[in-house]
């Protein structure tokens, strides 16, 4: 097993290929795929085996179940392993179960630092114990392996476990929080930006401690050995120069290593406008590029504008322990999930799926799809503009608060000039008329099976006005 020394820590690079058991899915960079329908997430199968146990009042079945539990590592902290996540990687986690859970308890999701397992969140910080003492549940996932940097399959593993956990325990879905340190701070931030489906677990707030929020910036500031890890075929497959999308996809901002400027075209931070962030860092942290990332990210969030606070700590270690744990948990505890509707909001989708009130289908995979929505509920009007790489977007009219029993106005606007479809849900019957720029048009359809109306826009560069008359 090859070993390397990075930032004073002894790291086993062989663990990247040995973790997880069995064959692992390999992802090559840069390949284009045909357009596809969003994949349905597979929920974990319920445990089905020979006996069961109770953990502080929570029944957990054991045996040959796809979910395995081991002896507790600490009071109320249980190692679980999810064997079938759909990614070809097992997902070991620590689950903290409070002695006296709140009736609908918050959930703290902890993201570990680089080169260590989920045990990092138990052994190197007191956050888990403090959260349990508050009556919260705590989840510390591995994210497939210990060097994951928030790659998509790592986040898919965590998403799988969260879906199961929220259905299994009495968790307040409006109070799910993310916290992470170093690589984990970047992972928590990226997870928040990439998971915006209101019907599934979303983060209400994030505490990011010295997080690597720009993976490409990390690459260019790190050693050749670290660059080799990031270029591994199980990771990004190449350098940021060759696979820029892959690095951007796992980041919330792309910071130029020379100028320090943020790339305005790839900032997934725009998805965080409704999610309060607390970013902290040690002023004299030896990994100075991470302090740069902290300050640049906070400045970018503030300019969006978004709710962002920056805390500089008078310390010189790169460690969990420089974080003010009580202040961090107090910050999170004050927040609850906010799903924006009225006003103007921007989204950058890195894949097909649900993004807030909209389901995105792309022209091409492995590229970003930006869009902006402006909702005026009093006028029953929706503007969907600044779109690119968008084949179809489905607007959930009920979620948006639009009235399909009244005249509804939709104004699309595209950046790339390509045709796109706008599907509107919530129509029980065929509209009496559909107008484009005041003229009756046949460029639309009604689907009784999905109770939806689809508008076929050939060119939205001039912001055409569509009117659907019930």
Steps between C-alpha positions, in 0.01 A plus 500: 500500500645834397513771766555872488533781747265792444466798730657303782256209479597147395254393232457162334426554133421133457188549711341680208491175306451266795212671684141393452532132412428339167519665161476876480337702224760672283426840347696636209515877462356698215270243337168624359189296543169498318216690663319290757214518742597576862588180679272399783683461830479154652394500863675249727313174533352457846695269729354150472707268714512279802492721804476860607629731768399831650736797516361757742149415392585471130441152359778378270485155339818301454637196321547479124332835457638748246553724804742365761561636850810440713576550867488865610823699478386737773183549705209537255727486192454200271694396188270396216591379153269535200594224257291590195508872430468476124851638441709179543646653816392396848416785734628466858356764732481592865148557629460695821169437678425738790389352831196728496431611142292808438149402376602594146872532542754691292759297310865604481690357202876508559754487214846368590834644395743356245664160537302383803174316548171614648653428843672837457166659593495313832866495597628844398213731592241527775223603262336159491469471877378859533233444233385178669477687830261743327273213401609495135571203282847498342614334179868477406527335156822387337392615155618178329865541606722726705642712214174577320506882458125494445507313167148417378498132600612601848206737529267236353597267785420768756172583327404132513562481875320828570192386309493185712569679827229763460248225428620289793538748786287787627708778344386856440560537126510878540798474735763291323841664530838445341840551662845410374868570541760541223406257221180441696416870512514507124299178487224639722485818293488314170235260630280795598538656155427176311198380698206735453204261475244626757344152524826347621759588767651845452735696726341789685842649587869411479798557729810486278828485693803574278329317217646418161218667308698521172649161412688629195657774715602227746654299215715788376622581853579147611788257461555272202395206718166662577456586133555132418219407738263752344591375151426139596239339274279447807510875562510765225704297252722792395612849597259797510646613168373180336183437704385843618135395533581217741682731739234772472228243567653418841562865591285799589737755346782472246782725621776591256830391660681810369249787516270370773198587285187284506372356172151647459392221267564205731412623850264250660500744792211674322288205619565594863316832513240362742742292713681690780873429522748546782857475369783490753875461473817529707678823411841331492390166357807347327283415197480863395319423176203380708485828688495669159211277396311588819529876449431491125198274548356726770548809283329326208208388716458850642489649150233255374347603747473206738505454876868448578715566804878469526679421826879538525648304791831594659670163459775338297385138469315331217260307720137449600591627846540862392125512433280654770267202530232664712481807277484280192211293635321811627522646150350187345230460763359846423432409135224304328451407137394781268364416153482823296213571261420863418777725372805423288717194559786339305590132469793317345413134441787256445271209407141414423253487787299718735635846579265685735161522324632377166602175334785548254572288193820592317605517137838349597627324810822597679432868444331764712145620445441849640160657540338787685143522616296804592162433656232763544217324679266798491523507118504119467813542290820298472813614318754226420808647339881493472466136397758289316541128436131460583284253308196509728412660831194396698356759736309367800221759501362388837841530666546844343153612607384567143127473425424279200131588529584858402682652204867408538787687336837342427795694354802291392840642413798302375875565492588242236214555255409131490141372506364399838182368654323645803267254668242628749343255744158526660267506200208259541359584156606650169538881506247692293777695329876554496652821364858592410561875480125554477446257211333161519755222446500125455848459651375341818352173626287370785572168673210361702721230654732754661241781526744730329527753218823523300604812311737444208724805469713515186694816588469682829776754441243781472308402816169394341193519723291186526149514646310187602124554525318231704 
